[in-house]
Structure formats: structure tokens, C-alpha cells
């Protein structure tokens, strides 16, 4: 339970920093402040990624829950990217980062699946 609290706190910190990068209150941020927030976002994401990489499966049920969480995260991310591509497509200016991110997500998903199936 102790690790779960750390993961939840880091997740909320990452979300807060990401929202700050969107500048939701429309206040002017000096370049040094933006660079600082970007550095904080990178550090917090690194900590979050370390939690994901250190996950251990204790039993079959735990493995199913982690697999379901990964599947749902992938689908939510892919859906968000597709939605962004469709919305920007209507204005005839699709951001290349949306397409590249979607291609990378799908390629890594399929490559990992093929690799894991061949190494059973």
C-alpha cells in the first residue's frame, strides 16, 4: 500500500505539471519559468516511469489487473491521439507530433506482442 500512495502522489504531480504547461490561466510565463516547469515535468515523469518499470506480478490476478491497466492506458492514449488528428484534420493542419506519437504507440504495441509471442 505504501508504494501505491507514492505512485498516486507522483501521478497527481505529473498531471498538475502537465496542466501548468498548458497555461490554463492564460498568465504570461517567462521563458525561465517554462524551462523550470519542463525540467520538473521530465524529472516527475522519470520517477513515474521507474514505478512502471519496477512493477512486479505477485499472482495471476495481479498480472491480469496490470495487463488490463496497460491495455486501457494504450487505448485511451491512442483514442486521444486519433481524436486530435480528426479535429485538426477538419482545419487542414494536422500536427505531425500527433501522427508520430500514434505510429510509435502502435508500432511498439505490435512489436512487443510479436516478440513476447515468439519468446514463450
C-alpha distances in whole Angstrom, upper triangle without the diagonal:
4,5,5,6,9,10,11,13,14,15,17,19,20,21,23,25,26,27,29,30,32,34,33,35,38,38,40,38,40,39,38,35,34,34,32,29,30,29,26,25,25,23,20,21,21,18,16,18,17,13,15,18,15,13,14,15,14,16,19,17,14,17,18,16,16,19,20,17,20,23,22,22,25,27,26,27,30,31,30,33,35,35,36,39,40,40,42,44,46,47,48,46,43,41,40,37,36,38,37,33,33,36,33,30,32,34,31,29,33,33,30,30,34,32,30,32,35,33,32
4,5,5,7,9,10,11,13,14,16,17,19,20,22,23,25,26,27,29,31,32,32,34,37,37,38,36,38,37,35,33,32,32,29,27,28,26,23,23,24,21,18,19,19,16,15,17,16,12,15,17,14,14,15,16,16,19,22,20,17,19,21,18,18,21,22,19,21,25,24,23,26,28,27,27,31,32,31,33,36,36,36,39,41,41,42,45,46,47,48,46,43,40,40,37,36,38,37,33,34,36,33,31,33,34,31,30,34,34,30,32,35,33,31,34,36,34,33
4,5,5,6,9,10,11,12,14,15,16,18,20,21,22,24,26,27,29,31,31,33,35,36,37,34,36,35,33,31,30,30,27,25,25,24,21,20,21,18,16,16,16,12,12,14,12,9,11,13,11,10,12,14,14,18,20,18,15,17,19,16,15,19,19,17,18,22,21,20,23,25,24,25,28,29,29,30,33,34,34,36,38,38,39,42,44,44,45,43,40,37,37,33,33,35,33,30,31,32,30,27,30,31,27,27,30,30,27,28,31,30,28,31,33,30,30
4,5,5,6,9,10,10,12,14,15,16,18,20,21,22,24,26,27,29,29,31,34,34,36,33,35,35,33,31,30,30,27,25,25,24,21,20,21,19,16,16,17,13,12,14,13,10,11,14,12,11,13,14,15,17,19,17,14,16,17,14,13,17,17,14,16,19,19,17,21,23,22,22,26,27,26,28,31,31,31,34,36,36,37,39,41,42,43,41,38,36,36,32,31,33,32,28,29,31,29,26,28,30,27,26,29,29,26,27,31,30,27,30,33,31,30
4,5,5,6,9,10,11,12,14,15,17,18,20,21,23,24,26,27,27,29,32,32,34,31,33,33,31,29,28,28,26,23,24,23,20,19,20,18,15,16,17,14,12,15,15,12,14,17,15,14,16,18,18,21,23,21,17,20,21,18,17,20,20,17,19,22,21,19,23,25,23,24,27,28,27,29,32,32,32,35,37,36,37,40,42,42,44,41,38,36,36,33,32,34,33,29,30,33,30,28,31,32,29,28,32,32,29,30,34,33,31,34,36,34,34
4,5,5,6,8,10,11,12,14,15,16,18,20,21,23,25,26,26,28,31,31,32,29,31,31,29,26,26,25,23,21,21,20,17,16,17,15,12,13,14,10,9,13,12,9,12,15,13,13,16,18,19,22,24,22,19,20,22,19,17,21,21,18,19,22,21,19,22,25,23,23,27,28,26,28,31,31,31,34,36,36,37,39,41,41,42,40,37,34,35,31,30,33,31,28,29,31,29,26,29,31,28,27,31,31,28,30,33,32,30,33,35,33,33
4,5,5,6,9,10,10,12,14,15,16,18,20,21,23,25,25,27,30,30,31,29,31,30,28,26,25,25,22,20,20,19,16,15,16,14,11,11,12,9,7,10,10,7,9,12,12,11,14,16,18,20,22,20,16,18,19,16,14,17,17,14,15,19,18,16,19,21,19,19,23,24,23,25,28,28,28,31,33,33,33,36,38,38,39,37,34,31,31,28,27,29,28,24,26,28,25,23,26,27,24,24,27,27,25,26,30,28,27,30,32,30,30
4,6,5,6,9,10,11,12,14,15,17,18,20,21,23,23,25,28,28,30,28,30,30,28,25,24,25,23,20,20,20,17,16,17,16,12,13,14,12,9,13,13,11,12,15,15,14,17,19,20,22,23,21,18,19,20,16,15,18,18,14,16,19,17,15,19,21,19,19,23,23,22,24,27,27,27,30,32,31,32,35,37,37,39,36,33,31,32,28,27,30,29,25,26,29,26,24,27,29,26,25,29,29,27,28,32,31,29,32,34,33,33
4,5,5,6,9,10,11,12,14,15,17,18,20,22,21,23,26,26,28,25,27,27,26,23,22,23,20,17,18,18,14,14,16,14,10,12,14,11,10,13,14,12,14,17,17,16,19,22,23,25,27,25,21,23,24,20,19,22,21,18,19,22,20,18,21,23,21,21,25,25,24,26,29,28,28,31,33,32,33,36,38,38,39,37,34,32,32,28,28,31,30,26,28,30,28,26,29,30,28,27,31,32,29,31,34,33,32,35,37,36,36
4,5,5,6,9,10,10,12,14,15,17,19,20,21,23,25,25,26,24,25,25,23,21,20,20,17,15,15,15,12,11,12,10,7,8,10,7,6,10,11,9,12,14,15,15,18,21,23,25,26,25,21,22,23,20,18,21,21,17,18,21,20,17,20,22,20,19,23,24,22,24,27,27,26,29,31,31,31,34,36,36,37,34,32,29,29,25,25,28,27,23,25,27,25,23,26,28,25,25,29,29,26,28,32,31,29,33,35,33,34
4,5,5,6,9,10,11,12,14,15,17,19,19,21,24,24,26,24,26,25,24,21,20,20,19,16,16,16,13,11,13,12,8,9,11,9,7,10,12,10,11,15,15,15,18,20,22,25,25,23,20,21,21,18,16,19,18,14,15,18,16,13,16,19,16,16,19,20,19,20,24,23,23,26,28,27,28,31,33,33,34,32,29,26,27,23,22,25,24,21,22,25,23,20,24,25,23,23,26,27,25,26,30,29,28,31,33,32,33
4,5,5,6,9,10,11,12,14,16,17,17,19,21,22,24,22,24,24,23,20,19,20,18,15,16,17,13,12,14,14,10,11,14,12,10,14,15,14,15,18,19,19,22,24,26,28,28,26,23,24,24,21,19,22,21,17,18,21,18,16,19,21,18,17,21,22,19,21,25,24,23,27,28,27,28,31,33,33,34,32,29,27,28,24,24,27,26,23,24,27,25,23,26,28,26,26,29,30,28,30,33,33,32,34,37,36,36
4,5,5,6,9,10,11,12,15,16,16,18,20,20,22,19,21,21,20,17,16,17,15,12,13,13,10,9,11,11,7,9,12,11,10,13,15,14,16,18,19,20,23,25,27,30,31,29,25,26,27,24,22,24,23,20,20,23,21,18,21,23,20,19,23,23,21,22,26,25,24,27,30,28,29,32,34,33,35,32,30,27,28,24,24,27,26,23,25,28,25,24,27,29,27,27,31,31,29,31,34,34,33,36,38,37,38
4,5,5,6,9,10,11,13,15,15,18,20,20,21,19,21,20,19,16,15,15,14,11,11,12,9,6,9,9,6,7,10,10,8,11,13,13,14,17,18,19,22,24,27,29,30,28,25,25,26,22,20,22,22,18,18,20,19,16,18,20,17,16,19,20,18,19,23,22,21,24,26,26,26,29,31,30,31,29,26,23,24,20,20,23,22,19,21,24,22,20,24,25,23,23,27,28,26,28,31,31,30,33,35,34,35
4,6,5,6,9,10,11,13,13,16,18,19,20,18,21,21,20,17,16,17,16,12,13,14,12,9,12,13,10,10,13,13,11,14,16,16,16,19,21,21,24,26,28,30,30,28,25,26,26,22,21,22,21,18,18,20,18,15,17,19,15,14,18,18,16,17,21,20,19,22,24,23,24,27,28,28,30,27,25,22,23,20,19,22,22,19,20,24,22,20,23,26,24,24,28,29,27,29,32,32,31,34,36,36,36
4,5,5,6,9,10,11,11,13,15,16,18,16,19,19,18,15,14,16,14,10,12,14,11,9,13,13,11,12,15,15,14,17,19,18,19,22,23,24,27,29,31,33,34,31,28,29,29,26,24,26,25,21,22,24,21,18,21,22,19,18,22,22,19,20,24,22,21,24,26,25,25,29,30,29,31,28,26,24,25,22,22,25,25,22,24,27,25,24,27,29,27,27,31,32,31,32,36,35,35,38,40,39,40
4,5,5,6,9,10,11,13,15,15,16,14,16,16,15,12,11,12,10,7,8,10,8,6,10,11,9,10,13,14,13,15,18,18,19,21,23,24,27,30,32,34,35,33,30,30,30,27,25,27,26,23,22,25,23,19,21,23,20,18,22,22,19,20,24,23,21,24,26,25,25,28,30,29,30,27,25,22,23,20,20,24,23,20,23,26,24,23,26,28,26,27,31,31,30,32,35,35,34,37,39,39,40
4,5,5,7,9,10,13,15,15,16,14,17,16,16,14,11,13,12,9,9,11,10,7,10,12,10,10,14,15,13,15,18,18,19,21,23,24,27,29,32,34,34,32,29,29,29,26,24,25,25,21,21,22,20,17,19,20,17,15,18,19,15,16,20,19,17,20,23,21,21,24,26,25,26,24,22,19,20,17,17,20,20,17,19,22,21,20,23,25,24,24,28,29,28,30,33,33,33,35,37,37,38
4,5,5,7,7,10,12,13,15,13,17,17,17,14,12,15,14,10,11,14,13,10,14,16,13,14,17,18,16,19,22,21,21,24,26,26,30,32,34,36,36,34,31,31,31,28,26,27,26,23,23,24,22,19,20,21,18,16,20,19,16,17,20,19,17,20,22,20,20,24,25,24,26,23,22,20,21,18,18,22,22,19,21,24,23,22,25,28,27,27,30,31,31,32,35,36,35,38,40,40,41
4,5,5,7,9,10,10,12,10,13,14,14,11,9,12,11,8,10,13,11,10,13,15,14,14,18,18,18,20,23,23,23,26,28,28,32,34,37,39,39,37,34,34,34,31,29,30,29,26,26,27,25,22,24,25,21,20,23,23,19,20,24,22,20,23,25,23,23,26,27,26,28,25,24,21,23,20,20,24,24,21,24,27,26,25,28,30,29,30,33,34,33,35,38,38,38,41,43,42,44
4,5,8,11,11,11,11,10,12,12,13,10,7,10,10,7,8,11,11,9,12,14,14,14,17,18,18,19,22,23,23,25,28,28,32,34,37,39,39,37,34,34,34,31,29,30,29,26,25,27,25,21,23,24,21,19,21,22,18,18,22,21,18,21,23,21,20,24,25,24,25,22,21,18,20,17,17,21,21,19,21,24,23,23,26,28,27,28,31,32,31,34,36,36,36,39,41,41,42
4,6,9,9,11,11,11,14,14,16,13,10,13,14,11,11,15,14,12,15,18,17,16,20,21,20,22,25,25,25,27,30,30,34,36,38,40,40,38,35,35,34,32,30,30,29,26,25,27,24,21,22,23,20,18,20,20,16,17,20,18,15,18,21,18,18,21,22,21,23,20,19,16,19,16,16,20,20,18,21,24,23,23,26,28,27,28,31,32,32,34,37,37,37,40,42,42,43
4,6,5,7,8,8,12,13,14,11,10,13,14,11,12,16,15,14,17,19,18,19,22,23,22,24,27,27,28,30,32,33,36,38,41,43,43,41,38,38,38,35,33,34,33,29,29,30,28,25,26,26,23,21,24,24,20,20,23,21,19,22,24,21,20,24,25,23,25,22,22,19,22,20,20,24,24,22,24,27,27,26,30,32,31,32,35,36,36,38,40,41,41,43,46,46,47
4,5,8,11,11,15,16,18,15,13,17,17,14,16,19,18,16,20,22,20,20,24,25,23,26,28,28,28,31,33,33,37,38,41,42,42,40,37,38,37,34,32,33,32,29,29,30,27,24,26,26,22,21,24,23,19,20,23,21,18,22,23,20,20,24,24,23,25,23,22,21,23,21,21,24,25,23,25,28,28,27,30,33,32,32,36,37,36,38,41,42,42,44,46,46,47
4,6,9,10,14,16,18,15,14,18,18,15,17,20,19,18,22,24,22,23,26,27,26,28,31,31,31,34,36,36,40,41,44,45,45,43,40,41,40,37,36,37,35,32,32,33,30,28,29,30,26,25,27,26,23,24,27,24,22,25,26,23,23,27,27,25,28,26,25,24,27,25,24,28,29,27,29,32,32,31,34,36,36,36,39,41,40,42,45,45,45,48,50,50,51
4,6,9,12,15,17,14,13,17,18,15,17,21,20,19,22,24,23,24,27,28,28,30,33,33,33,36,38,38,42,43,46,48,48,45,43,43,42,39,38,39,37,34,34,35,32,29,31,31,27,26,28,27,23,24,27,24,22,25,26,23,22,26,25,23,26,24,24,22,25,23,24,27,28,27,29,32,32,31,34,36,36,37,40,41,41,43,45,46,46,48,51,51,52
4,6,10,13,14,12,12,15,16,14,17,19,19,19,22,24,23,24,27,28,28,30,33,33,34,36,38,39,42,44,47,49,49,47,44,44,44,41,39,40,39,36,35,37,34,31,33,33,30,28,31,30,26,27,30,27,25,28,29,26,25,29,29,27,29,26,27,25,27,25,26,30,30,29,31,34,33,33,36,38,38,39,42,43,42,44,47,47,47,50,52,52,53
4,6,9,12,10,10,13,14,14,16,18,19,19,21,23,23,24,27,28,28,30,33,34,34,36,38,39,43,45,48,50,50,48,45,45,45,42,40,41,40,37,37,38,36,32,34,34,31,29,31,31,27,27,30,28,25,28,30,27,25,29,29,27,29,26,26,24,26,25,26,29,29,28,31,34,33,33,36,38,37,39,42,42,42,45,47,47,48,50,52,52,54
4,6,8,6,6,10,11,10,12,15,15,16,18,20,20,22,24,25,26,27,30,31,32,34,36,37,41,43,46,48,48,46,43,43,43,41,38,40,39,35,35,36,34,31,32,33,30,28,30,30,27,27,30,28,25,28,30,27,26,29,30,28,29,26,26,23,25,23,25,28,28,27,30,32,31,31,35,36,35,37,40,40,40,43,45,45,45,48,50,50,51
4,5,5,6,9,10,11,13,14,16,17,19,20,21,23,25,26,27,29,31,32,33,35,37,38,42,44,47,49,50,48,45,45,46,43,40,41,41,38,37,38,37,33,34,36,33,30,32,33,29,29,32,31,28,30,32,30,28,32,32,30,31,28,28,25,26,24,26,30,29,28,31,33,32,33,36,37,36,38,41,41,41,44,46,46,46,49,51,51,52
4,5,5,6,9,10,10,12,14,15,16,18,20,21,23,25,25,27,29,31,31,33,35,36,40,43,46,48,49,47,44,44,44,42,39,40,40,36,35,37,36,32,33,34,32,29,31,32,28,28,31,30,27,29,31,29,27,30,32,29,30,26,26,23,24,22,24,28,27,26,29,31,30,31,34,35,34,36,39,39,39,42,44,43,44,47,48,48,50
4,5,5,6,9,10,10,12,14,15,17,18,20,21,23,24,26,27,29,30,31,33,35,39,42,44,47,48,47,43,43,44,41,38,40,40,36,35,37,36,32,33,35,32,30,32,33,30,29,33,32,29,31,34,32,30,33,35,32,33,30,29,26,27,24,26,30,28,27,31,32,31,32,35,36,34,37,40,39,39,42,44,43,44,47,48,48,50
4,5,5,6,9,10,11,12,14,15,16,18,20,21,22,24,26,27,28,30,32,33,37,40,42,45,46,44,41,41,42,39,36,38,38,34,33,35,34,30,31,33,30,28,30,31,28,28,31,30,27,30,32,30,29,32,34,31,32,29,28,25,26,24,25,29,28,26,30,32,30,30,34,35,34,35,39,39,38,41,43,42,43,46,48,47,49
4,5,5,6,9,10,10,12,14,15,16,18,20,21,22,24,26,27,28,30,32,36,38,41,43,44,42,39,39,39,37,34,35,35,32,31,32,31,27,28,30,27,25,27,28,24,24,28,27,24,26,29,27,25,29,30,28,29,25,25,21,23,20,22,25,24,23,26,28,27,27,31,31,30,32,35,35,35,38,40,39,40,43,45,44,46
4,5,5,6,9,10,11,12,14,15,17,19,20,21,23,25,26,27,29,31,34,37,40,43,43,42,39,38,39,37,34,35,35,32,30,33,32,28,28,31,28,25,28,29,26,25,29,28,25,27,30,29,27,30,32,30,31,27,26,22,23,20,22,25,24,23,26,28,26,27,30,31,29,32,35,34,34,37,39,38,39,42,43,43,45
4,5,5,6,9,10,11,12,14,15,17,18,20,21,23,24,26,27,29,33,36,38,41,42,41,37,37,38,36,33,34,35,31,30,33,31,28,29,31,28,26,29,30,27,27,30,30,27,29,32,31,29,33,34,33,33,30,29,25,26,23,24,28,26,24,28,30,27,28,31,32,30,32,36,35,34,37,40,39,39,42,44,43,45
4,5,5,6,9,10,10,12,14,15,16,18,20,21,22,24,26,27,31,34,36,39,40,38,35,35,36,33,30,32,32,28,27,29,28,24,26,28,25,23,26,27,23,23,27,27,24,26,29,28,27,30,32,30,31,28,26,23,24,21,22,25,24,22,25,27,25,25,29,30,28,30,33,33,32,35,38,37,37,40,42,41,43
4,5,5,6,9,10,10,12,14,15,16,18,20,21,22,24,26,30,32,35,38,38,37,34,33,34,32,29,30,30,27,25,28,27,23,24,26,24,21,23,25,22,21,25,25,22,24,28,26,25,28,30,29,29,26,24,20,21,18,19,22,21,19,22,24,22,22,26,27,25,27,30,30,30,32,35,34,34,38,39,38,40
4,5,5,6,9,10,11,13,14,15,17,19,20,21,23,25,29,32,34,37,38,37,33,33,34,32,29,30,31,27,26,29,28,24,25,28,26,23,26,27,25,24,28,28,25,27,31,30,28,31,34,32,33,29,27,24,24,20,22,25,23,21,24,26,23,24,28,28,26,28,31,31,30,33,35,34,34,38,39,38,40
4,5,5,6,8,10,11,12,14,15,17,19,20,21,23,27,30,32,35,36,35,31,31,33,30,27,29,29,25,25,27,26,23,24,27,24,22,25,27,24,24,28,28,26,28,31,30,29,32,34,33,34,30,28,25,25,22,23,26,24,22,25,27,24,24,28,29,26,28,32,31,30,33,35,34,34,38,39,38,39
4,6,5,6,8,10,10,12,14,15,16,18,20,21,25,28,31,33,34,33,29,29,30,27,24,26,26,22,21,24,23,19,21,23,21,18,21,23,20,20,24,24,22,24,27,26,26,29,31,30,31,27,25,22,22,18,19,22,21,18,21,23,21,21,24,25,23,25,28,28,27,30,32,31,31,35,36,35,37
4,6,5,6,9,10,10,12,14,15,16,18,20,24,27,30,32,33,32,29,28,29,27,24,25,26,23,21,24,23,20,20,23,21,19,22,24,21,21,25,25,23,25,28,28,27,30,32,31,31,28,26,22,22,18,19,22,20,17,21,22,19,19,23,24,21,23,27,26,25,28,30,29,29,33,34,33,35
4,5,5,6,9,10,11,13,14,15,17,19,23,26,28,31,32,32,28,28,29,27,24,26,27,23,22,25,25,21,22,25,23,21,24,26,24,24,28,28,26,28,32,31,30,33,36,35,35,32,29,26,25,22,23,25,23,21,24,25,22,22,26,26,23,25,28,28,26,29,31,30,30,33,35,33,35
4,5,5,6,9,10,11,13,14,16,17,21,24,26,29,30,29,25,25,27,24,21,23,24,20,19,23,22,18,20,23,21,19,22,24,22,22,26,26,25,27,30,30,29,32,34,34,35,31,29,26,25,22,22,25,23,20,23,25,22,21,25,26,23,24,28,27,25,28,31,30,29,33,34,33,34
4,5,5,6,8,10,10,12,14,16,19,22,25,27,28,27,24,23,24,22,19,21,21,18,17,20,19,15,17,20,18,16,19,21,19,19,23,24,22,24,28,27,27,30,32,32,32,29,26,23,23,19,19,22,20,17,19,21,18,17,21,22,19,20,24,24,22,25,27,26,26,29,31,30,31
4,5,5,6,9,10,10,12,15,18,21,24,27,28,27,24,23,25,23,20,21,22,19,18,21,21,18,19,22,21,19,21,24,22,22,26,27,25,27,30,30,30,32,35,35,35,32,29,25,25,21,22,24,21,18,21,22,19,18,22,22,19,21,24,23,21,24,27,25,25,29,30,28,30
4,5,5,7,9,10,11,13,16,20,22,25,26,26,22,22,24,21,18,21,22,18,18,21,21,18,20,23,22,20,23,25,24,24,28,28,27,29,32,32,32,35,37,37,37,34,31,28,28,24,24,27,24,21,24,25,22,21,24,25,21,22,26,25,23,26,28,27,26,29,31,29,30
4,5,5,7,9,10,11,15,18,20,23,24,23,19,19,21,18,15,17,18,15,14,18,17,14,16,19,18,17,20,22,20,21,25,25,25,27,30,30,30,32,35,35,35,32,29,27,26,22,22,24,23,19,21,23,20,18,22,22,19,20,23,23,21,23,26,25,24,27,29,28,29
4,5,5,6,9,10,14,17,20,22,23,22,19,18,20,18,15,16,18,15,13,16,17,14,15,18,18,16,19,21,20,21,24,25,24,26,29,30,29,32,34,35,35,32,29,26,25,21,21,23,21,17,19,21,17,16,19,19,16,17,21,20,18,20,23,21,21,24,26,24,26
4,5,5,6,9,12,15,18,21,22,22,19,18,20,19,15,17,19,16,15,19,20,17,18,22,21,20,22,25,24,24,28,29,28,30,33,33,33,35,38,38,38,36,32,29,28,25,25,26,24,21,23,24,20,19,22,22,19,19,23,22,19,22,24,22,21,25,26,24,25
4,6,5,6,10,13,15,18,20,19,16,16,18,16,13,15,17,14,13,17,18,15,17,20,20,19,22,24,23,24,27,28,28,30,33,33,34,36,38,39,39,36,33,31,30,26,26,27,25,22,23,25,22,20,23,23,20,20,23,23,20,22,25,23,21,25,27,25,25
4,6,5,9,12,15,17,18,18,14,13,15,13,10,12,14,11,10,14,15,12,14,17,17,16,19,21,21,22,25,26,26,28,30,31,31,33,36,37,37,34,31,29,27,24,23,25,23,19,20,22,19,16,19,20,16,16,19,19,16,18,21,20,18,21,23,22,22
4,6,9,12,15,17,18,19,15,14,17,16,12,13,16,14,12,16,17,15,16,19,20,19,21,24,24,24,27,28,28,30,32,33,33,35,38,39,38,36,32,30,28,25,25,26,23,20,21,22,19,17,19,19,16,16,19,18,15,17,20,18,17,20,22,20,20
4,6,10,12,16,17,18,14,14,17,15,12,15,17,15,14,18,19,17,19,22,22,22,24,27,26,27,30,31,31,33,36,36,37,39,41,42,42,39,36,33,32,29,28,29,27,24,25,26,22,21,23,23,19,19,22,21,18,20,22,20,18,22,23,21,21
4,7,10,12,14,14,10,10,13,12,9,11,14,12,12,15,17,16,17,20,21,20,23,25,25,26,29,30,31,32,35,36,36,38,41,42,42,39,36,34,32,29,28,29,27,24,25,26,23,20,22,23,19,18,21,21,17,19,22,20,17,21,23,20,20
4,6,9,11,12,9,9,12,12,9,12,15,14,14,17,19,18,19,22,23,23,25,28,28,29,31,33,34,35,37,39,39,41,44,45,45,43,39,37,36,32,31,32,30,27,27,28,25,23,24,25,21,20,22,22,18,19,22,20,17,20,22,19,19
4,6,8,9,6,5,9,10,8,10,13,13,13,16,18,18,19,22,23,24,25,27,28,30,31,33,34,36,37,39,40,41,44,45,45,43,40,38,37,34,32,33,31,28,28,29,26,23,24,25,22,20,22,22,18,18,21,20,16,19,21,18,17
4,7,8,6,7,11,11,11,13,15,16,17,19,21,21,23,25,26,27,29,30,32,33,35,36,37,39,41,42,43,45,47,49,49,47,43,41,40,37,36,37,35,32,32,32,30,27,28,29,25,23,26,25,22,22,24,23,19,21,24,21,19
4,6,5,6,9,10,11,12,14,16,17,18,20,21,23,25,26,27,29,30,32,33,35,36,38,39,41,42,44,45,47,49,49,47,44,42,41,38,37,37,36,33,32,33,30,28,28,29,26,23,25,26,22,21,24,23,19,20,23,21,18
4,5,5,6,9,10,10,12,14,15,16,18,20,21,22,24,26,27,28,30,32,33,34,36,37,38,40,42,43,45,47,47,46,42,41,40,37,35,35,35,31,30,31,29,26,26,27,24,22,23,24,20,19,22,21,17,18,21,19,17
4,5,5,6,9,10,11,12,14,15,16,18,20,21,22,24,26,27,28,30,31,33,34,36,37,39,40,41,43,45,46,45,41,40,39,36,34,35,34,31,30,31,29,26,26,27,25,22,24,25,22,20,23,23,20,20,24,22,20
4,5,5,6,9,10,11,12,14,15,16,18,20,21,23,24,26,27,29,30,31,33,35,36,37,39,40,42,44,44,43,39,38,37,34,32,33,32,29,28,29,27,24,25,26,23,21,23,24,20,19,23,22,19,20,23,22,20
4,5,5,6,9,10,11,12,14,15,16,18,20,21,22,24,26,27,28,30,32,33,34,36,37,38,41,43,43,41,38,36,35,32,30,31,30,27,26,27,25,21,22,23,20,18,19,20,17,16,19,18,15,17,20,18,16
4,6,5,6,9,10,10,12,14,15,16,18,20,21,22,24,26,27,28,30,31,32,34,36,37,39,41,41,40,36,35,34,32,30,30,29,26,25,26,24,21,21,23,20,17,19,20,17,16,19,19,16,17,20,19,17
4,5,5,6,9,10,10,12,14,15,16,18,20,21,22,24,26,27,28,30,31,33,34,36,38,39,40,39,35,34,33,31,28,29,29,25,24,26,24,21,21,23,21,18,20,22,19,18,21,21,18,20,23,22,21
4,5,5,6,9,10,10,12,14,15,16,18,20,21,23,24,26,27,29,30,31,33,34,36,38,38,37,33,32,31,28,26,27,26,23,22,23,21,18,19,20,18,15,18,19,16,15,19,19,16,18,21,20,19
4,5,5,6,9,10,11,12,14,15,16,18,20,21,22,24,26,27,28,30,31,32,35,37,37,35,32,30,29,27,25,25,24,21,20,21,19,16,16,18,15,13,15,16,13,12,16,16,14,15,18,18,17
4,5,5,6,8,10,11,12,14,15,16,18,20,21,22,24,25,27,28,30,31,33,35,35,34,31,30,29,27,24,25,25,21,20,21,20,17,17,19,17,14,16,18,16,15,18,19,17,18,21,21,20
4,6,5,6,9,10,10,12,14,15,16,18,20,21,22,24,26,27,28,30,32,34,34,33,29,28,28,25,22,23,23,20,19,21,19,15,17,19,17,14,17,19,16,16,20,20,18,20,23,23,22
4,5,5,6,9,10,11,12,14,15,17,18,20,21,22,24,26,27,28,31,32,32,31,27,26,25,22,20,21,20,17,16,17,16,12,13,15,13,10,14,15,13,13,17,17,15,17,20,20,20
4,5,5,6,9,10,11,12,14,15,16,18,20,21,22,24,26,26,29,31,31,30,26,25,24,22,20,20,20,17,15,16,15,12,12,15,13,10,12,15,13,12,16,17,15,17,20,20,20
4,5,5,6,8,10,10,12,14,15,16,18,20,21,22,24,25,27,29,30,28,25,24,24,22,19,20,20,17,15,17,17,13,14,17,15,13,15,18,16,16,19,21,19,20,24,24,24
4,6,5,6,8,10,11,12,14,15,16,18,20,21,22,24,26,28,28,27,23,22,22,19,16,18,18,14,13,16,15,11,13,15,14,12,15,17,16,16,19,20,19,21,24,24,24
4,6,5,6,8,10,11,12,14,15,16,18,20,21,22,25,26,26,25,21,20,19,17,14,15,15,12,10,12,11,8,9,12,11,8,12,14,13,13,17,18,17,19,22,22,23
4,5,5,6,8,10,10,12,14,15,16,18,20,20,23,25,25,24,20,20,20,18,15,15,16,13,11,13,13,10,10,14,13,11,13,16,16,15,18,20,19,21,24,25,25
4,6,5,6,9,10,10,12,14,15,16,18,20,21,23,24,23,19,19,19,17,14,15,16,13,11,15,15,11,13,16,16,14,16,19,18,18,22,23,23,24,27,28,28
4,5,5,6,9,10,11,12,14,15,16,18,20,22,22,20,17,16,16,13,11,12,13,9,8,12,12,9,10,14,13,12,15,17,17,18,21,22,22,24,26,27,28
4,5,5,6,8,10,10,12,14,15,16,19,20,20,19,15,15,15,13,10,10,11,9,6,9,10,7,8,12,12,11,13,16,16,17,19,21,21,22,25,26,27
4,5,5,6,9,10,10,12,14,15,17,19,19,19,15,16,16,15,11,12,14,12,9,13,14,11,12,15,16,14,16,19,20,20,22,24,24,25,28,29,30
4,6,5,6,9,10,10,12,14,16,17,18,17,14,13,15,13,9,11,13,11,9,13,14,12,13,17,17,16,19,21,21,22,25,26,26,28,30,31,32
4,5,5,6,9,10,10,12,14,16,16,14,11,10,11,9,6,7,10,8,6,10,11,10,11,14,15,15,17,20,20,21,23,25,26,27,29,31,32
4,5,5,6,9,10,10,13,15,15,14,11,12,12,12,8,8,11,10,8,11,13,12,12,15,17,16,17,20,21,21,24,26,26,27,30,31,32
4,5,5,6,8,10,11,13,14,14,11,12,14,13,10,11,14,13,11,14,16,15,15,19,20,19,21,24,25,25,27,29,30,30,33,35,35
4,5,5,6,8,10,11,12,11,8,9,11,10,7,9,12,11,10,14,16,15,16,19,20,20,22,24,25,26,28,30,31,32,34,36,37
4,6,5,6,9,10,10,9,6,7,9,10,6,7,11,11,10,12,15,15,15,18,19,20,21,23,25,25,27,29,30,31,33,35,36
4,6,5,7,9,10,10,8,11,13,14,10,11,14,14,13,15,18,17,17,20,22,22,23,26,27,27,29,31,32,33,35,37,38
4,5,6,7,9,9,8,11,13,14,11,13,16,16,15,18,20,19,20,23,25,24,26,28,30,30,32,34,35,36,38,40,41
4,5,5,6,6,5,7,11,12,10,11,14,15,14,17,19,19,20,22,24,25,26,28,30,30,32,34,35,36,38,40,42
4,5,5,6,5,9,11,13,11,11,15,16,15,17,20,20,20,22,25,25,26,28,30,30,32,34,35,36,38,40,41
4,5,8,9,12,15,17,14,15,19,19,18,20,23,23,23,26,28,28,29,31,33,33,35,37,38,39,41,43,45
4,6,8,11,14,16,15,15,19,20,19,21,24,24,25,27,29,30,31,33,35,35,37,39,40,41,43,45,46
4,6,10,12,15,14,14,17,19,18,20,22,23,24,25,28,28,29,31,33,34,35,37,39,40,41,43,45
4,6,9,12,11,12,14,16,16,18,20,21,22,24,26,27,28,30,32,33,34,36,37,39,40,42,44
4,6,9,8,8,11,13,13,14,17,18,18,20,22,23,24,26,28,29,30,32,34,35,36,38,40
4,5,6,7,9,10,12,13,15,16,18,19,21,22,24,25,26,28,29,31,32,34,35,37,39
4,5,5,6,9,10,11,12,14,16,16,18,20,21,22,24,26,27,28,30,32,33,34,36
4,5,5,6,8,10,10,12,14,15,16,18,20,21,22,24,25,26,28,30,31,32,34
4,6,5,6,9,10,11,12,14,16,17,18,20,21,23,24,26,27,29,30,32,34
4,5,5,6,9,10,11,12,14,15,17,18,20,21,22,24,26,27,28,30,32
4,5,5,6,9,10,10,12,14,15,16,18,20,21,22,24,26,27,28,30
4,5,5,6,9,10,11,12,14,15,16,18,20,21,22,24,26,27,29
4,5,5,6,8,10,11,12,14,15,17,18,20,21,23,24,26,28
4,6,5,6,8,10,11,12,14,15,16,18,20,21,22,24,26
4,6,5,6,8,10,10,12,14,15,16,18,20,21,22,24
4,6,5,6,9,10,11,12,14,15,16,18,20,21,23
4,6,5,6,8,10,11,12,14,15,16,18,20,22
4,5,5,6,8,10,11,12,14,15,16,18,20
4,6,5,6,8,10,10,12,14,15,16,18
4,6,5,6,9,10,11,12,14,16,17
4,5,5,6,9,10,11,12,14,16
4,5,5,6,9,10,11,12,15
4,5,5,6,8,10,11,13
4,5,5,6,9,10,11
4,6,5,6,9,11
4,5,5,6,9
4,5,5,7
4,6,6
4,6
4
